[in-house]
Amino acid sequence: MAIAFALYASLFPLSSCNNPLDPDVRDRIRKEWDIEHRQHQEEQRKREEEEERLRLNMFWTDLESHTCKTYGTREYTARLLNVPGGYNRRVEACMATPIQVHGVEYKTKWCEDYGPNNVIGHWDVDQHEPDCASYWNWYKDWGCVSPGSGQRRIEHYLQNLPQGAEWREFCATTPASFRGMHFIGAEFCFQKDFGTYGHWVLNDESCN
């Protein structure tokens, strides 16, 4: 530590803020070194786990597609093979082992550990899933919210809602573009006559 302090002093002119002889400065330097040491240890641990995972040649099988979760996104699951019986870092290996879906590589979102060779990975695949792509139709301008409100109310009907999908989630994540503006989803959602509708309230000077 004395060498470290000497090196520190040679690099930075001594002052009340960086004098290594000051107890507060020494404590700060020690904490900074401790943080850096822990980061180095964590990086080393991850490298060792990755090397071990590659050596064991773990891989995914039984890839299955499930329901659409949000706009353009479907959940997939698969099972991790070649996991040794006594291996105690199954979840870490699951999270670190990528999978390819539609030619695109994905990292695992979360894992379920039911024992060796029964570790299940979950992915949210958000590319090349046209059956999960809902869209807005039947644009309707309801006019000003109220006289002098300065706001206008717009409504759209949500089309192509996937079977069994959560309508609120799709309403909130299906993008829309109108009146020269783009939105990542509806501001308000509701269902009427077995259909799903999105509402937007926009600032409009003509409603003042």
N, C-alpha and C positions, 0 to 999 in steps of 0.2 A: 504493500500500500504506500510506503514511503517513496518508492520509485515512481509510482503513479502520480503522487502529489508533486514530485519534482518535475516530471514530464509536463503535468498540467500547468505548473508555474512557468515553465519555459515557453509554453505555447501562448499563454495569456498573461498580459501585464497584471501585476498584483494590484488589487483594489479592495475596497470594503465588500465588493460583491463577489469576488472570485478568489480571495486569499485562502489557500488551502489550510492555513494555520487557524483560521476562524472555525470554531466548532460547528456553526450553522452551515458553513460552506462544506466542511468535511462530511457532514450528515447528508447534504444534498448530493455530493459526489458519490457517496456510498450507495445512496438509493438509486441513482442513475446507473451505476455499475450493476447493482442487483437486478434491475429491470432488464438491462442488456444481457446479463448472464442467463436469466430465465427465458428470454426470447431465443437465445442461442440453443439452450437445452430443448425447448419446444421444437425448434426447427430440426435439430438432430434427431429427436424422437420420431418426427414425421418422416424424415428420410429413411430411418431404420425400418419403420413400419411399411413404407412403400417398397423397400428392397425385399422385405420378407414376403409381402403380398405377391410381388412379381415372381419370386422364387417358387412360391407354392402354386402359381399358375391358376389362381381363382378366376372363374368366369361365370357369366350369366346364362341361364336357360329358362325355358317355359315363359317367354315373354308374352304377356296378355294385355290387351287393351280393355279399358273400362269406360265408364260414362264420361261425357264432357263435363268439365268443372267450371270453366269460364269461357268467354268468347275465344274461339280458335284454339282451345286448350283441352286436351284429353289426358286422363290419368292412365298410366301403364304400371304394371308390376312384373317382376321377374324373380327367380330364385338363384342364389349364389351357390355354385358348386366348388368342389375341391377344398372345402373348409375342414381342416383336421379336427378330430374329436376333442383334443385338449386345447385347441386354439381359443384364447380368452379375449381376443380383440375382434370378434366377429362383426360387431356394429361398425367399428372403425374401418374394417376392410370393406364392408358394404358401402359405406359413405365414400370411400376413396376409389372404388372400382367403377369406371364409366361404362356406359352402354350406348349402342348406336340404335336409333330409331329413325326410319326414313332417311338413312344415310347421314344423320346428324348425331354428334356425340353429346350425351347429357351426363351430368353428375347427379348422383342420387339425392333426392329431396329429403327422404326419411326412410328408416329401416325398422323391420320387425324381426326380432331374434327368437326363433323357436327351437334353437339347437343347431348342431353341426349339419350342414347341407340342407338346412331349412331356415335360411335367412332370406327374408323377403325385402326387396327394394322397391321403392315407389318413386315415380317420376311424373312431372307435369310437362307434357310435350306440347309445345306451342307453335310448331311448324308443320305444314302439310296436313292439316286436319280440317278439310273443307266441311265435313259434316257437323263440326262444332262452330261454324261461322254463321251466327245469326246476323240479321241486318234490319234496318229501319225502313218502314214504308208508311204510306198514307200520311204525308206531312199535313198538319193542320195548324193554322195560325188562329188562335183564339182571341187575338186582339190585346188591348191594354188590360192589365190586371184590374185597374180601376182608374177613373179619371184623375189625372195629376200624379199617378204613381211613378211615372218614368220607367215603367217596366212592361214587357210584353210576354205573353205566355204561348209557348209552342208545344205541340203534341205530336208524337210519332207512335205508330203501331209496330211492335217487334215481330218480325217474321223469322221463320226457320228455327224456332226454339227447339233444341234437341230433345228427344224423348227422355223423360225422367230427369231432365236438367232442373236446377234451381233457378226459377225465373227471375228472382231478385238479383242474383249474381250476374246473370246474362244481361239483364237490363242495365246494370251499373257498369258493365265492362264492354258493351257493344259500342264501338265508336260511331259518331254521327258528324256530318258536316252540312251546314246550312247557313244562309245569310252571311256568307264569307267567313264563318267561324268553324273551328273543329273542336269536338268534345270527345273525351275518352269513354263517356257513357252518359246515361240520363241523370239529371239532378234528382228527380223524384220518379218513383215507379209505383204502378198499381195494376190490378187486374179488373177487367170488366167484360162480361159476356164471354167468359172462357178465353179471353185474349189478354196480352200483356202490353201495357202502354208506358211510354216514357214522357216526362214533362221537363221542360226547360223554362226558366224565367230569365229574360234578357233585359239589360238596360237599353232603353229606347227613348231618345229625346222627343220623338213625336208623341209619346204618351204623357209628356209633362203638362 
